Amino acid sequence: MSYSVGQVAGFAGVTVRTLHHYDEIGLLVPGERTYAGHRRYGDADLDRLQQILFYRALGFPLDEVAALLDDPDADPRTHLRRQHRLLTARIETLQKMAAAVEHAMEARTMGINLSPEEKFEVFGDFDPDQYADEVQERWGDTEAYRQSQRRTASYTKEDWKRINEEMDAIHRRMADLLAEGVPADSEAAMDVAEEHRLWITGAYYDCGHEMHACLGEMYVADARFTATYEAIRTGLAGYLRDAIVANAARHTAS
């Protein structure tokens, strides 16, 4: 049995455009083509696509997915064991967060005031004050840090509300593109990445494309940033990073 690109897109819940992109970059090359050049996918291709989508859902960028799947020392069972381990860890974290939210809902309904320890139990060892100190230690001597401090010092409650709403809207648009299977290096995703950069520039500090690319890498490298984006949509941290890097390359080339 072999299947057309449209059938495979329907099976997997991705777009035809995504499958074309995977073919173009060599990530998923269909095993057959018709005399007219149309793509035909066999069972082995579907198995590989399943692995690709598993890794993408776990936040891996496309280049890392390709490296993992093409590893000669890794068989399908190796991939499944790795994915099971990663998914189990994520499920455990989400279950703890869900339990904390449920506890907060019950307390609010019953008129019970939670203690500070109870409110922030879900965040484990994360200390916001310690994180702020880390930011100052890492970037305190930079002009970007000083510029951000000057701007935010004058912000009112309404300013912060507006800034957060703008940020949430950008994140939603990027998450929607991810859900639709739009490649991170597409025009649409890069345009939202550029909007993200301009939002940082307007709200905090002048953020050039090179600095923006560094931020994108940090969203994936730092588990705290990654968790923030993963809470919006699974895979968003890596997808946003890929879109930011692609956008930076686009503007650098131009």
Secondary structure, DSSP 8 states (H G I E B T S, - for coil): --EEHHHHHHHHT--HHHHHHHHHTTSS--SEE-TT--EEE-HHHHHHHHHHHHHHHTT--HHHHHHHHT-TT--HHHHHHHHHHHHHHHHHHHHHHHHHHHHHHHHHHHT----HHHHTGGGTT--HHHHHHHHHHHHTTSHHHHHHHHHHHT--HHHHHHHHHHHHHHHHHHHHHHHTT--TTSHHHHHHHHHHHHHHHHHTS---HHHHHHHHHHHHHSHHHHHHHHHHSTTHHHHHHHHHHHHHHHHHH-
